[in-house]
Amino acid sequence: MSVYPFGATRSAVRGIAQDYILGAVKRSLKPTEIINQLRELGLTYHRQNMFQDINWWRNSISQWENMRYVNMSDVIPDRFYLPSTSIEKGIYQTVMDVQIDNPATGAMKRLTITVVHSHEENGEEVYDTEQVLSREAINNALDKILERYELQGYQITRSVPIAGYYNPQKI
């Protein structure tokens, strides 16, 4: 699932391009270099929209950098969650960079996991309409997610929030 910048119109090409733009912005490429790469891949769309998307990802990354410094017991502030109408599951999502280790085998894996903010009411999952989860609560949700996969023996050794989104149309 691609995340679109807030207010962006959806199109197949633009959606696929978002992952490439994000990767290029993380590598500190200049906007013209990014557009040239997209052109080579056949993923170009309206030039002004490409520049808007590149700037949106740049601003997002600089804002998300501060998420990692929030104490485990504290709630991550709303200002770190950026709007995106492309979120289909839930209202708030936190993307985590997770390292898991298996002490018995010495194996290590690094995963990117999206945690949908929700709670249980009367045995049903209800999506949170406000960002109320602390980093510790998000880590507990990570444990539950990892239980669904066959990763017996693995333990979370590191988890860092790397992105946050919310869908303003669902609030």
Phi, psi and omega in degrees: 000126177271143174261128180262147172301149182303130178087356182285140175283144182276135170208155183299314182295315181296322179296315179295323183295334184300319179295321178291320179297313180302313179298319180291322179294320178296332178273006177064034176285152177285153181307318180294325177295320179297314181295321177298319177295317178298322178298317178298328180274353181076030184244032180272153174215193185310124187305317180298321178293324178296317178297321178297317180295318179299314179295322179299315180293321178300312179296321180297312182298317180294327179286320182289337180306327183282346180299325185292345182264003177283133180300152182301324183276353183266151174283136178289125184299149179304329185297343178274353180259119184262145182289141174205120181280000180273356178288123183258327181256121178078185180249313178250141176221140173241128178264128185243140170265116189238134173247128177238141181235148173250105183299330182291320184255344183081004181288146179227139176228148176240126185233154169247118186236134176262124179258120176274128182283116180205169174217172183253132174227123180053039177078005180243147178283127178239130181283137179288135179267354175227157177278101184241001184272136172277169176298326179296318178295323177294320177296322177297321177295325176300317179302316180294322179295316181294331178297331181289337180262159181276077181234044179299140178089347179273146177233143176288121179255342180202134174215128184227129175290132181241350178196155177213136181227156167216154179256106184293342180283345182261353183277000000 
